[in-house]
Amino acid sequence: MRNVKSPHWRPWLKPKFRCLVPVSSFSEYADTKLKETPTWFALDEERPLFSGILRSRTGIRGTKAENPDRAEEEHHLFSFLTCEPNGVVGPVHPKAMPVLLTTPEDWSTWLVAPTEIALELQRPLPDALMRIVAQGARRDPAE
């Protein structure tokens, strides 16, 4: 979610819907000529946190073929905040990157601050804090 001014996302940006999602790496697909190639990004051995939104939705999941006995029920949906890419991610995915929160202060701000203050965290991580750790694998080899 990058367009935080969208009427769709605005109600979900309140503190009660915000969450932190632990990650070890994330992937974007490089547009290589024959097929897209996964490129994995990480912060060395650190474990950053995505700024997330957790919300509920009541409805039916899947098709009748996948789940013939499907019924309406509550589902928990997850989204994460994105921003402009930094200089490491940009050459692979020029549109966006996830917002990574790396300090306890940022974690606290995301979870409890008023929306306008929490959204100040919607910025790319500095290039020096991130690197490409693998390419070509469908899963992060370190996982």
VOGU-3710 file (C-alpha; in Angstrom, 3 decimals, decimal comma):
1> mrnvksphwr> 0,000/0,000/0,000  1,640/3,184/-1,118  -1,259/5,548/-1,708  -2,148/6,308/1,900  -4,490/9,114/0,789  -6,791/6,603/-0,908  -10,267/6,448/0,660  -9,860/2,662/0,681  -6,771/2,705/2,953  -7,411/5,741/5,180
11> pwlkpkfrcl> -9,671/3,957/7,704  -7,150/1,107/8,112  -4,279/3,441/9,049  -5,526/3,944/12,615  -3,255/2,524/15,354  -5,689/-0,282/16,217  -5,102/-1,855/12,772  -1,310/-1,424/12,631  1,051/-4,316/13,250  4,718/-5,233/12,885
21> vpvssfseya> 5,756/-8,123/10,666  9,174/-9,719/11,270  11,094/-10,489/8,080  14,573/-11,701/7,226  14,497/-10,693/3,553  12,159/-9,727/0,734  12,151/-10,360/-2,989  11,454/-8,340/-6,118  11,573/-9,691/-9,656  14,227/-8,350/-11,998
31> dtklketptw> 12,972/-8,044/-15,568  15,454/-10,331/-17,275  14,745/-11,042/-20,922  13,741/-14,716/-20,915  11,972/-14,757/-17,568  11,747/-12,670/-14,436  14,488/-13,424/-11,904  13,857/-13,168/-8,155  16,272/-10,832/-6,381  16,478/-11,053/-2,581
41> faldeerplf> 17,238/-8,044/-0,361  18,255/-8,110/3,314  20,117/-6,224/6,032  22,888/-8,709/6,673  21,841/-10,844/9,639  19,477/-8,253/11,108  15,741/-8,856/11,180  13,882/-5,702/10,102  10,163/-5,233/10,555  7,628/-4,342/7,888
51> sgilrsrtgi> 5,031/-1,793/8,834  1,817/-3,697/8,393  -1,940/-3,375/8,504  -3,992/-6,290/9,806  -7,697/-6,220/9,065  -10,639/-8,571/9,059  -13,068/-9,317/6,258  -16,136/-11,505/6,234  -16,705/-13,413/3,018  -16,206/-16,613/1,075
61> rgtkaenpdr> -12,692/-17,681/0,061  -11,758/-19,827/-2,891  -13,737/-21,282/-5,747  -16,304/-24,064/-5,558  -13,782/-26,356/-7,252  -11,158/-25,629/-4,587  -13,552/-25,797/-1,667  -17,010/-27,254/-2,413  -18,137/-26,795/1,213  -17,078/-23,190/1,420
71> aeeehhlfsf> -18,990/-20,926/3,740  -18,911/-17,286/4,642  -16,498/-16,674/7,506  -14,142/-14,086/8,932  -10,699/-13,808/7,294  -7,666/-11,895/8,512  -5,968/-9,926/5,743  -2,517/-8,385/5,828  -1,108/-5,450/3,872  2,159/-3,628/4,232
81> ltcepngvvg> 3,239/-0,059/3,693  5,466/0,703/0,696  7,483/3,714/-0,407  9,713/4,899/-3,225  12,602/2,463/-3,741  16,095/3,234/-2,505  19,215/2,963/-4,695  19,602/-0,765/-3,998  16,034/-1,836/-4,794  15,308/0,757/-7,497
91> pvhpkampvl> 17,399/-0,809/-10,295  15,474/-4,085/-9,827  12,026/-2,705/-8,982  11,703/1,020/-9,772  8,105/1,339/-8,561  8,259/0,678/-4,800  9,790/-1,158/-1,870  8,460/-2,137/1,567  8,872/0,277/4,442  11,390/-1,376/6,785
101> lttpedwstw> 11,454/-0,333/10,422  14,776/-1,041/12,137  14,680/0,716/15,509  12,546/0,333/18,637  11,586/4,006/18,286  10,224/3,409/14,776  8,367/0,298/15,947  6,694/2,251/18,721  5,844/5,169/16,439  4,235/2,853/13,895
111> lvapteiale> 2,150/1,066/16,515  0,834/3,968/18,599  1,455/7,384/17,034  -1,282/9,410/15,366  -1,578/8,548/11,681  0,107/11,698/10,375  3,174/11,044/12,541  3,272/7,291/11,813  3,180/8,006/8,073  6,420/9,994/8,360
121> lqrplpdalm> 7,998/6,504/8,462  6,911/5,947/4,845  10,440/6,381/3,497  13,062/4,123/1,939  15,743/2,571/4,081  19,147/4,198/3,427  21,149/2,362/0,735  24,016/1,643/3,125  21,732/-0,478/5,336  20,614/-2,881/2,601
131> rivaqgarrd> 22,141/-5,308/0,133  21,256/-7,957/-2,419  21,808/-11,360/-0,802  20,706/-13,777/-3,564  19,388/-13,912/-7,118  17,526/-16,508/-9,141  16,158/-18,659/-6,319  12,401/-18,753/-5,731  13,093/-18,849/-1,973  15,694/-17,008/0,029
141> pae> 18,540/-19,572/0,273  19,247/-18,460/3,841  15,756/-19,471/5,024
//
